[in-house]
Amino acid sequence: MPTIPVPHTIMAELIFVQHSVRMENVLHFTVPGTPTLANLVDLRNALVGWDRFVPLNATHLCQNRSTQNTLVAVKTTSLHGINDIFDEYVLPAGSVGTVGNVMPTYATIAIKLGTGLAGRSYRGRIYHCGMPYLVGSDGFIAAGSATLLVNCYTAMKTQTATAGFTLVVASKYSGVEIVNGYRRGIPRAEGITTPVTTIGCERGLDTNRHRKVPHIV
């Protein structure tokens, strides 16, 4: 697929390790003008602070991750132009989650990003890394656990906004087409972004097969 620029937009990759498996969450933010290296560093610092900054409270990301899950790096990349600037930061010491419960690496919960508009181009999902909350006899995580996750990601939205960044849903494709029998996204000439206005959390588990622990026998 071709590289598609997304004006005024920074992509942030939060990189985790759990049971030797690399896990990643990708977020998008906009700035008023052309992203600068200083913007990339400021966004990275805001995300690292959201994960863990003394004094800890329930809205820090590390407080909503398993003790087997560690944030190891944050990469921020300008999507404003093709082959644009980036900042790749490896934490001096990995940030370990604080919740003793351990779920399999491929088990997760979907955090829903809403914009108030309908359609695939205007909604996003984050598949939470280091899922620490167990399911009950009904097959769902507790409502209180879902609230903790919503509050956690809402705090991220608020804290990055204070630092000058707007959390958005970014769309690089418009619809799909069939190519050689496969569904392929139709690339936009230029990506579009829509500010996130609501954050929700599903209570039923999702699975990510690419996060499975490799077989050792």
C-alpha positions as CSV (number, residue, x, y, z in Angstrom):
1,M,0.0,0.0,0.0
2,P,1.2,3.6,-0.6
3,T,2.2,5.9,2.2
4,I,-0.7,8.3,2.9
5,P,0.0,11.6,4.6
6,V,-2.3,12.8,7.3
7,P,-2.0,16.6,7.8
8,H,-1.1,17.9,11.3
9,T,-1.1,14.4,12.7
10,I,1.3,12.5,15.0
11,M,1.1,8.7,15.4
12,A,2.1,7.4,18.8
13,E,3.1,3.8,19.3
14,L,3.1,2.4,22.9
15,I,5.2,-0.7,22.9
16,F,4.9,-3.4,25.6
17,V,6.4,-6.8,26.4
18,Q,4.6,-9.6,28.1
19,H,5.8,-13.2,28.3
20,S,8.3,-12.4,25.5
21,V,5.5,-11.2,23.2
22,R,5.8,-7.6,21.8
23,M,2.5,-5.8,22.1
24,E,1.5,-2.4,20.7
25,N,-1.2,0.2,20.9
26,V,-1.4,3.0,18.3
27,L,-2.9,6.4,19.0
28,H,-3.3,9.5,16.8
29,F,-3.1,13.1,17.8
30,T,-3.3,16.4,15.9
31,V,-1.5,19.7,16.5
32,P,-2.5,23.1,15.1
33,G,0.4,23.4,12.6
34,T,3.1,21.2,11.1
35,P,4.4,18.7,13.7
36,T,7.9,19.5,15.0
37,L,10.5,17.3,16.8
38,A,9.6,19.2,20.0
39,N,6.0,18.2,19.5
40,L,7.0,14.6,19.2
41,V,9.0,14.7,22.3
42,D,6.3,16.6,24.3
43,L,3.7,14.0,23.2
44,R,6.0,11.1,24.2
45,N,6.6,12.7,27.6
46,A,2.9,13.2,28.2
47,L,2.2,9.5,27.4
48,V,5.0,8.3,29.6
49,G,3.7,10.5,32.4
50,W,0.2,9.1,31.9
51,D,1.5,5.6,32.2
52,R,3.4,6.3,35.4
53,F,4.0,9.5,37.3
54,V,4.3,9.8,41.1
55,P,2.0,10.0,42.9
56,L,0.2,7.1,41.3
57,N,-3.5,7.0,41.1
58,A,-6.2,4.8,39.4
59,T,-6.1,6.6,36.1
60,H,-2.4,5.8,35.4
61,L,-2.0,3.2,32.7
62,C,0.4,1.1,34.8
63,Q,-2.4,0.8,37.4
64,N,-4.5,-0.9,34.8
65,R,-2.0,-3.4,33.5
66,S,-0.9,-6.9,34.7
67,T,2.4,-7.2,36.6
68,Q,3.6,-9.4,33.8
69,N,3.2,-6.5,31.3
70,T,5.9,-3.9,30.8
71,L,5.9,-0.6,28.8
72,V,9.3,-0.6,27.2
73,A,9.2,2.2,24.5
74,V,7.2,5.0,22.9
75,K,7.6,6.0,19.3
76,T,6.0,9.2,17.9
77,T,6.0,9.8,14.2
78,S,4.7,12.8,12.2
79,L,2.3,11.7,9.4
80,H,2.1,15.2,8.0
81,G,4.4,14.3,5.1
82,I,5.8,11.1,3.6
83,N,8.9,9.9,5.4
84,D,8.5,12.6,8.0
85,I,10.3,13.0,11.4
86,F,10.0,10.6,14.3
87,D,11.2,10.2,17.9
88,E,11.8,6.7,19.3
89,Y,12.3,6.5,23.0
90,V,13.3,3.5,25.0
91,L,12.4,3.8,28.7
92,P,15.6,3.6,30.9
93,A,13.7,1.1,33.1
94,G,10.6,-0.7,31.9
95,S,7.3,0.4,33.5
96,V,5.8,-2.7,35.0
97,G,2.0,-3.0,35.5
98,T,0.8,-3.1,39.1
99,V,-2.2,-5.5,39.1
100,G,-1.5,-9.1,40.2
101,N,-4.1,-10.8,37.9
102,V,-2.6,-12.2,34.7
103,M,-4.6,-12.9,31.6
104,P,-3.2,-14.5,28.4
105,T,-1.4,-12.1,26.1
106,Y,-4.0,-12.6,23.4
107,A,-6.9,-11.8,25.7
108,T,-8.0,-8.1,25.7
109,I,-10.8,-5.6,26.0
110,A,-11.7,-3.1,23.3
111,I,-11.6,0.5,24.3
112,K,-14.0,2.4,21.9
113,L,-13.2,5.8,20.6
114,G,-16.2,7.7,19.4
115,T,-16.5,11.0,17.5
116,G,-20.2,11.5,17.4
117,L,-20.3,10.5,13.7
118,A,-21.4,7.2,12.1
119,G,-19.2,5.1,9.8
120,R,-16.0,3.1,10.0
121,S,-13.9,6.2,9.2
122,Y,-15.1,7.9,12.3
123,R,-14.7,5.4,15.1
124,G,-11.6,3.8,16.6
125,R,-10.6,1.0,19.0
126,I,-7.7,0.3,21.3
127,Y,-7.1,-3.3,22.2
128,H,-5.8,-2.8,25.7
129,C,-2.4,-4.4,26.4
130,G,-1.7,-6.2,29.7
131,M,-5.3,-7.0,30.5
132,P,-5.5,-7.4,34.3
133,Y,-9.2,-7.8,35.0
134,L,-10.7,-11.3,35.2
135,V,-14.1,-12.3,33.9
136,G,-16.9,-13.3,36.1
137,S,-19.3,-16.3,35.9
138,D,-21.3,-14.3,33.3
139,G,-18.3,-14.1,31.0
140,F,-17.8,-10.4,31.4
141,I,-15.4,-8.2,33.4
142,A,-17.1,-6.3,36.2
143,A,-18.8,-3.0,35.5
144,G,-16.4,-1.4,37.9
145,S,-13.4,-2.7,36.0
146,A,-14.8,-1.3,32.8
147,T,-15.2,2.1,34.5
148,L,-11.6,2.0,35.6
149,L,-10.4,1.5,32.0
150,V,-12.7,4.3,30.7
151,N,-11.4,6.7,33.4
152,C,-7.8,5.7,32.5
153,Y,-8.1,6.4,28.8
154,T,-10.2,9.6,29.5
155,A,-7.3,10.8,31.6
156,M,-4.9,10.2,28.7
157,K,-7.2,12.3,26.4
158,T,-7.3,15.1,29.0
159,Q,-3.6,15.1,29.8
160,T,-2.5,15.1,26.2
161,A,-5.0,17.9,25.5
162,T,-3.4,19.9,28.3
163,A,0.0,19.4,26.6
164,G,-1.4,20.7,23.3
165,F,-2.6,17.6,21.5
166,T,-6.0,16.5,20.3
167,L,-6.8,12.8,20.4
168,V,-8.4,11.8,17.0
169,V,-9.5,8.9,14.9
170,A,-7.4,8.9,11.7
171,S,-8.7,7.4,8.5
172,K,-6.4,6.7,5.5
173,Y,-8.9,4.6,3.5
174,S,-12.4,5.2,2.2
175,G,-14.4,2.0,1.6
176,V,-13.1,-1.3,0.2
177,E,-12.7,-2.9,-3.1
178,I,-12.1,-6.5,-4.2
179,V,-8.6,-7.1,-5.7
180,N,-7.8,-10.6,-6.9
181,G,-10.5,-12.0,-4.6
182,Y,-9.3,-10.1,-1.5
183,R,-10.8,-7.1,0.2
184,R,-8.5,-4.1,0.0
185,G,-9.0,-0.6,1.4
186,I,-9.3,2.2,-1.1
187,P,-6.6,4.7,-0.1
188,R,-7.4,8.3,0.3
189,A,-5.1,10.9,-1.4
190,E,-4.8,12.4,2.1
191,G,-5.9,11.0,5.4
192,I,-8.6,12.7,7.5
193,T,-9.0,13.0,11.3
194,T,-11.9,13.5,13.6
195,P,-11.6,14.5,17.3
196,V,-12.5,11.8,19.8
197,T,-15.5,13.0,21.9
198,T,-16.4,9.8,23.8
199,I,-14.5,6.8,25.3
200,G,-16.2,3.6,26.1
201,C,-15.3,0.0,27.1
202,E,-16.7,-3.3,26.1
203,R,-17.0,-5.8,29.0
204,G,-16.7,-9.0,26.9
205,L,-13.2,-10.2,26.0
206,D,-11.7,-9.9,22.5
207,T,-8.7,-11.9,21.2
208,N,-5.7,-10.9,19.2
209,R,-4.1,-14.0,17.7
210,H,-0.9,-12.1,16.8
211,R,-0.3,-11.6,20.5
212,K,-0.1,-15.3,21.3
213,V,2.9,-16.7,23.1
214,P,5.1,-18.7,20.7
215,H,5.1,-22.4,21.0
216,I,8.2,-23.7,22.8
217,V,7.8,-27.5,22.2
